[in-house]
Each structure stands twice: as structure tokens, then as C-alpha cells.
Amino acid sequence: MRLRAVAAPDQPDVTPALEQLYRDFEQELLIPLWTEIGDLMPEHPRSRAVPHLWRWESLRALARQAGEIVPVGRGGERRAIALANPSLGGRPFATPTLWAAIQYLMPGEDAPEHRHTQHAFRFVVEGTGVWTVVGGDPVPMRRGDFLPQAGWNWHAHHNATAEPMAWIDGLDIPLQYFTEAQFFEFGRDEIPDEERITPDRSRSERLWGHPGLRPLSATSLTPPSPLLAYKWEFTDRALADQLAIEVEGYGGTVEPGHAAVRFANPATGADVLPTVRAEMHRVVRGAETAPVRETGSSVYQVFDGSGTVMVGDRTWTVGRGDLFVVPSWEPFSARSEAGATDSDSGALDLFRFSDAPVFEALRLDRTQHSNGKDDR
């Protein structure tokens, strides 16, 4: 540790006495606030992360190569390849609080059972054929499905088809890493036959997947969602209905041409995970979302369609599967250029996950819209 006396309007006069004071501070491992306040208390957030884009085609090709070379088993546990933000010192972190990765499972492969305190989810941009087994409940994974995985629950995966499958994983690994709160435990080495089944609906879906209906047998409720799969057919219908209502002149969208839904706990209406918020956005062709800044960071994946996204001073043309990061307080907006040739919905569909529940719980959430108005 080295303190340096600096001649500046907001600093003490540089004198031999000040130099000696700083040497004494160093000896006792003390740092005065007046030399650090600009970094510790800036006028607005200055994220260590930077906006960055990963192309799905490149990620999938590299995951395919890894599938041919790298086995799945104890030690590595998962064939997961994490996104590393270029400004975070080589750590496998997409943002200071969020972890994102592409996971790849070959035909007939099993990813062994384990559990960890990190809250997680899976989102499927393409493909089918893998079942995730959560607490003994086999849950099918199909294109467009969002599958939350609360921390400290046993889970494994198995590919029951003759084709490989890729999806993205999101976790709060960086948050728990920096708070030094994480735990991990190995489970069974093999999935038993009674859990290697391939039901069309999991038990959690059969119990909780009915809109507006809560089973009376559920007497003990916890913050994570008891529903283990949010099917694309219902997400798609909700977005389409919002836009249809808007066309009819009754509102229903967050702004013109921009429909959005949040994945919610069906028992409480709160976020599906304590530390992660997940949403799906649909922007019709030709529409552009208004720029917005938010505290906390986000990772987006293009589920369908094409368009242009603006993050801070960066602008990218994006297509299906591409992932990008929006760091804290960087302005973000998106313009849809999607159509019938590149999108099933004819619009730009964006999956987003963020650390918003953490910031809201700590009352550090703030949003600034393009008109300069702040929301708290």
C-alpha cells in the first residue's frame, strides 16, 4: 500500500508533515477518505464491466468442438463455457454479479447430479431433447422454455435423443463469489432409471402451471418459484396478446410496439429467483425502444428476429442467439428489423436476465428514462 500526496485544489497542502502522516498511515494499514472519495463515491455508477457482444454462431461452433473433445463427468461436472467480460480481469463473469454460459450435452450423455447455493436458470434458444432432473422431477427443455433452478436443489441433466443440444445457463456466481457465501455438494454419480424418463410435463408443471390457480396443498411457500418450466407457448401468447390489445387501442404494452413480460413466482407474484430477474421482450418491426439507464447489470439473448441494439457508445446488428451485456447505468435501446424471413413472430424477441431483485432489496435500484426522469 502506497499513499501519494498530490497538489490539487481538493487535497491538503503537500508538506513534510503530510508526507510523514501518510507514511504513518501506511505503517498501520490506514487509508484516508480524502484521497479515495472520487473512486468510492462517484457521482454516478461506473461499472467495471463494459458492453460486449458474443455471436451465437461462434459460441455454438466452439461448444460443438468441446463436445467432441471434453467429457462430462466428475471434476468438470458440466460442459459449460462461460462468457468473460473483457474488462473483468479474465474472470468467467459476464458482469460483476451475473454469470452466463453456453452448455452443450451430447446424445445419450448425462450431466451428473449436484447442488450449489448459486441460483440458476436455463433458457433454450434452439433444440429439444434434454431433460433436467430437479429433485427427482424430470423437466423437458424445449425452444423458448425458461427453467429456473433455485439454489441448493439437487439437479442433473440427461440427453435422451440422438442429437446434441445447447442452451444458456445464467447464475449469480459472481455475486456469491464476492460475498463469500457459496457452497457446493456432489450428488449421485448416476441418474436412476425412474428419473431417466421423458414426460411431456414435469410434476411441477402439472401442479403449478395453471394460470391464476394455486394448489391448496402448497402450505409452505419460499421465495424461489415452485414452477420449474415456463413454456414458450404461453410466453409467446402473452406477448402477442399485448400487441394485439395495443392495435385495438387499449394499451397493454410498455411503449408503442414494445411488449414485455416478467417471469414470476406463481405463488407470490415475485421474481422467480431471489437474485435474478428474467423477462421476455418483443419489439415489432420498425419500432425502437426508448433509451433507458438502470442500476445493476443485464445480459440479453436474441431469441428470434434481427435488429440493432445500442449499449452505451456501442452499436451492434444482432440476430438469433447473439448475447450481449448492458453494464450498470449504460443507456440501452433496441430497434427491430425483424420480419417473416428471420422470426416466427415477425418481431425482435429478446430474453433478458438481470440482478434487479438484489438492487431492489437493498433499495439501490434507480432507472433513468430518455426524458431525464428518474424512477426509484
C-alpha positions in Angstrom: 0.0 0.0 0.0 1.4 3.4 -1.0 -0.2 6.8 -0.4 0.8 9.7 -2.5 0.5 13.4 -1.6 -0.9 15.3 -4.6 -1.1 19.0 -5.1 -4.7 19.6 -6.0 -7.5 22.0 -5.1 -9.4 19.4 -3.1 -6.3 17.9 -1.3 -4.2 19.1 1.7 -1.1 21.1 1.0 1.9 18.9 0.3 4.2 19.4 3.2 6.8 17.2 5.0 4.3 16.8 7.8 1.7 15.4 5.4 4.2 13.1 3.8 5.1 11.7 7.3 1.4 11.4 8.1 0.9 9.3 5.0 3.9 7.1 5.9 2.5 6.5 9.4 -0.9 5.7 7.8 0.8 3.1 5.6 2.5 1.5 8.5 -0.8 1.0 10.2 -2.7 0.0 7.0 -4.9 3.1 7.1 -6.3 4.9 4.1 -7.8 8.5 4.4 -11.1 9.1 2.7 -10.0 12.4 1.2 -7.6 10.5 -1.2 -10.3 8.0 -2.3 -13.7 9.6 -2.3 -13.7 10.1 -6.1 -13.5 6.3 -6.6 -15.5 5.2 -3.6 -18.4 7.7 -4.0 -18.6 8.7 -7.7 -21.4 11.0 -9.0 -23.0 8.0 -10.8 -22.2 4.3 -11.2 -19.0 3.4 -13.1 -19.2 -0.2 -13.9 -16.1 -2.3 -14.1 -17.9 -4.3 -16.9 -18.1 -3.0 -20.5 -20.7 -3.5 -23.2 -19.8 -6.6 -25.2 -21.4 -8.9 -27.8 -20.9 -12.7 -28.3 -22.1 -14.2 -31.6 -24.2 -17.3 -31.2 -22.8 -19.0 -34.3 -19.3 -18.8 -32.9 -20.4 -20.0 -29.4 -22.3 -22.9 -30.8 -19.4 -24.0 -33.1 -16.9 -23.9 -30.2 -19.3 -25.8 -27.9 -19.7 -28.4 -30.6 -15.9 -28.8 -30.7 -15.8 -29.1 -27.0 -18.5 -31.8 -27.2 -16.1 -33.9 -29.3 -13.1 -33.3 -27.0 -14.2 -32.7 -23.4 -16.1 -35.4 -21.5 -18.8 -34.7 -19.0 -18.3 -36.2 -15.5 -17.0 -35.6 -12.1 -14.5 -32.8 -11.9 -15.7 -30.6 -14.7 -19.3 -31.6 -13.9 -20.7 -29.6 -16.9 -19.6 -28.8 -20.4 -20.4 -25.2 -19.8 -18.4 -22.3 -21.5 -18.8 -19.0 -19.6 -18.9 -15.5 -21.1 -16.0 -13.5 -19.9 -16.4 -9.7 -19.9 -13.2 -8.2 -21.3 -12.8 -5.7 -18.5 -13.2 -8.1 -15.5 -9.6 -9.3 -15.3 -10.1 -12.7 -17.0 -12.7 -13.9 -14.6 -15.5 -16.0 -16.1 -18.1 -13.3 -15.3 -20.4 -11.6 -17.8 -20.9 -8.8 -15.3 -19.8 -8.1 -11.7 -22.9 -10.0 -10.5 -24.0 -12.3 -13.3 -22.6 -15.5 -14.9 -23.8 -16.7 -18.3 -22.6 -19.7 -20.3 -23.5 -22.0 -23.2 -23.9 -25.6 -22.1 -23.7 -28.5 -24.5 -24.8 -32.1 -24.0 -24.1 -34.8 -26.5 -26.5 -37.6 -27.4 -27.1 -40.1 -24.6 -25.0 -38.1 -22.2 -25.8 -37.4 -18.5 -24.6 -34.4 -16.6 -24.1 -35.7 -13.0 -26.2 -34.6 -10.1 -25.0 -31.8 -7.8 -26.3 -28.8 -5.9 -25.0 -25.4 -5.0 -26.2 -22.3 -3.3 -26.0 -20.3 -6.5 -29.4 -19.5 -8.0 -29.6 -20.6 -11.6 -31.7 -21.0 -14.7 -31.7 -22.5 -18.2 -33.0 -20.8 -21.3 -33.4 -22.6 -24.6 -32.9 -20.7 -27.8 -33.0 -23.8 -30.1 -33.3 -27.5 -29.9 -35.0 -30.1 -27.8 -34.2 -33.5 -26.3 -32.6 -32.7 -22.9 -34.4 -33.2 -19.6 -33.2 -31.5 -16.4 -34.0 -33.6 -13.3 -34.6 -31.3 -10.3 -35.2 -33.1 -7.0 -36.1 -36.2 -8.9 -38.6 -34.4 -11.2 -37.7 -34.7 -14.9 -38.4 -31.4 -16.7 -38.4 -31.2 -20.5 -36.3 -28.4 -22.1 -37.6 -27.1 -25.5 -37.0 -24.0 -27.6 -38.2 -20.9 -25.8 -38.6 -22.5 -22.4 -37.3 -20.7 -19.3 -36.3 -23.1 -16.5 -35.4 -21.5 -13.1 -33.3 -23.5 -10.6 -33.3 -22.2 -7.1 -30.1 -22.7 -5.1 -29.4 -25.8 -3.0 -31.6 -28.1 -5.0 -30.3 -31.4 -6.4 -30.2 -31.3 -10.2 -28.8 -33.3 -13.2 -29.4 -33.4 -16.9 -29.8 -36.2 -19.5 -30.0 -36.1 -23.3 -32.5 -38.7 -24.4 -32.1 -38.1 -28.2 -29.6 -38.8 -31.0 -28.8 -35.1 -31.4 -26.7 -32.8 -29.3 -28.3 -29.8 -27.6 -27.1 -26.4 -26.5 -28.7 -23.8 -24.2 -27.6 -20.9 -22.0 -27.2 -21.0 -18.2 -27.5 -18.0 -16.0 -26.3 -17.9 -12.4 -25.5 -15.4 -9.6 -22.0 -16.9 -9.3 -20.1 -13.6 -9.3 -22.4 -12.2 -6.6 -21.9 -15.1 -4.3 -18.2 -15.3 -5.1 -17.6 -11.7 -4.0 -19.8 -12.1 -0.9 -18.0 -15.3 0.0 -21.3 -17.1 0.6 -21.2 -20.1 -1.8 -21.5 -23.8 -1.1 -21.3 -26.8 -3.5 -22.0 -30.5 -3.0 -21.7 -33.6 -5.2 -24.8 -35.8 -5.6 -25.3 -39.2 -7.1 -23.0 -40.3 -9.8 -25.8 -41.7 -12.0 -29.4 -40.8 -12.6 -31.7 -43.8 -11.6 -34.0 -45.4 -14.2 -37.1 -43.9 -12.6 -35.7 -40.4 -13.2 -34.5 -41.0 -16.7 -38.0 -40.8 -18.1 -39.1 -38.2 -20.6 -42.5 -36.9 -19.6 -44.1 -34.2 -21.7 -44.8 -32.2 -18.4 -43.0 -32.3 -15.2 -44.7 -32.8 -11.8 -44.1 -29.1 -11.0 -45.8 -28.0 -14.2 -48.8 -30.3 -13.5 -49.1 -28.8 -10.1 -48.3 -25.1 -10.7 -48.6 -24.5 -14.4 -52.2 -23.3 -14.4 -52.7 -19.6 -14.8 -54.2 -17.9 -11.7 -54.6 -21.2 -9.8 -52.7 -22.1 -6.7 -52.9 -25.6 -5.3 -54.2 -25.7 -1.7 -51.8 -28.4 -0.9 -49.0 -25.8 -1.0 -48.9 -24.7 2.6 -45.2 -23.7 2.8 -44.0 -21.2 0.3 -40.4 -20.0 -0.3 -39.1 -17.1 -2.4 -37.9 -19.2 -5.4 -40.6 -20.3 -7.9 -42.1 -23.8 -7.4 -42.7 -23.9 -11.2 -39.7 -25.4 -12.9 -40.5 -24.6 -16.5 -42.2 -21.6 -18.2 -43.3 -22.8 -21.6 -42.7 -20.8 -24.7 -46.2 -21.3 -26.0 -47.6 -19.2 -23.0 -44.9 -16.6 -23.2 -45.5 -16.2 -26.9 -49.2 -15.9 -26.5 -48.8 -13.2 -23.7 -46.6 -11.1 -25.9 -48.8 -11.4 -28.9 -51.9 -10.5 -26.9 -50.3 -7.4 -25.6 -49.5 -6.2 -29.1 -53.0 -7.1 -30.3 -54.6 -5.1 -27.5 -52.4 -2.1 -28.4 -53.5 -2.3 -32.0 -57.1 -2.3 -30.8 -56.4 1.0 -29.0 -56.4 -0.2 -25.4 -52.8 0.0 -24.4 -51.2 -3.1 -22.8 -47.6 -2.5 -23.9 -44.7 -0.8 -22.1 -44.3 1.6 -25.1 -45.6 1.6 -28.7 -44.6 -1.6 -30.4 -42.8 -3.0 -27.4 -44.5 -5.8 -25.4 -42.8 -7.3 -22.3 -43.4 -9.9 -19.6 -41.6 -10.9 -16.4 -41.3 -14.5 -15.3 -43.0 -14.6 -11.9 -43.4 -16.9 -9.0 -47.0 -18.3 -9.4 -47.4 -18.5 -5.6 -46.4 -14.9 -4.8 -46.1 -12.9 -8.0 -42.5 -12.0 -7.0 -39.4 -12.8 -9.1 -38.7 -16.4 -9.8 -35.3 -16.3 -8.0 -34.1 -14.1 -5.1 -31.2 -12.7 -7.0 -32.2 -12.9 -10.7 -35.0 -11.3 -12.7 -35.9 -12.8 -16.1 -38.0 -11.1 -18.8 -39.0 -11.5 -22.4 -39.4 -8.5 -24.7 -40.9 -8.3 -28.2 -40.3 -5.3 -30.4 -42.3 -5.1 -33.7 -40.6 -4.4 -36.9 -39.7 -0.7 -37.3 -40.2 0.1 -33.7 -37.4 1.4 -31.4 -37.3 1.3 -27.6 -36.6 4.5 -25.8 -33.1 4.7 -24.2 -33.1 3.8 -20.6 -30.4 3.6 -17.8 -30.6 1.3 -14.8 -28.5 0.5 -11.8 -27.5 -3.1 -11.9 -26.5 -5.1 -15.0 -28.2 -7.3 -17.6 -27.5 -10.0 -20.1 -29.6 -10.2 -23.2 -30.0 -13.0 -25.7 -31.8 -12.6 -29.0 -34.4 -15.3 -29.1 -35.7 -14.5 -32.5 -35.5 -12.0 -35.3 -32.9 -9.3 -36.0 -32.3 -5.7 -35.2 -29.8 -3.1 -33.9 -29.0 -2.6 -30.2 -27.3 0.4 -28.7 -25.4 0.0 -25.4 -23.5 3.0 -24.2 -21.4 4.1 -27.2 -21.6 0.7 -28.9 -24.0 -0.3 -31.7 -24.4 -3.8 -33.0 -26.5 -5.6 -35.5 -27.8 -8.7 -33.9 -29.6 -12.0 -34.9 -30.9 -15.2 -33.3 -28.9 -16.4 -30.4 -26.5 -13.5 -30.0 -25.8 -12.4 -26.4 -24.7 -9.0 -25.1 -24.1 -7.3 -21.8 -25.6 -4.0 -20.6 -23.5 -2.8 -17.6 -24.8 -0.7 -14.8 -26.0 2.8 -15.8 -25.2 2.3 -19.5 -28.0 3.6 -21.7 -29.7 0.8 -23.7 -32.2 0.8 -26.6 -33.1 -1.6 -29.4 -34.5 -1.2 -32.9 -36.3 -4.1 -34.6 -35.6 -5.0 -38.2 -37.2 -8.4 -37.9 -39.6 -9.9 -40.4 -41.2 -13.1 -41.5 -38.0 -14.4 -43.0 -36.0 -14.4 -39.7 -38.6 -14.5 -37.0 -41.5 -16.8 -36.2 -43.3 -13.8 -34.6 -42.2 -11.3 -37.2 -40.7 -9.3 -34.4 -37.4 -8.9 -32.5 -37.7 -11.2 -29.4 -35.2 -10.5 -26.6 -34.7 -12.6 -23.5 -33.2 -10.6 -20.6 -31.9 -11.5 -17.1 -30.6 -9.1 -14.5 -29.6 -8.6 -10.9 -32.6 -6.3 -10.3 -34.0 -8.2 -7.2 -30.7 -7.6 -5.3 -30.8 -3.9 -6.1 -34.4 -3.5 -5.1 -33.9 -5.4 -1.8 -31.0 -3.1 -1.0 -33.0 0.0 -2.2 -30.3 0.8 -4.7 -32.5 0.5 -7.7 -32.8 3.5 -10.0 -34.0 3.9 -13.6 -33.5 6.9 -15.8 -35.6 7.3 -18.9 -34.7 9.2 -22.1 -36.6 12.3 -20.9 -34.2 12.5 -17.9 -36.8 11.4 -15.4 -35.6 9.1 -12.6 -37.6 6.3 -11.1 -36.7 5.0 -7.7 
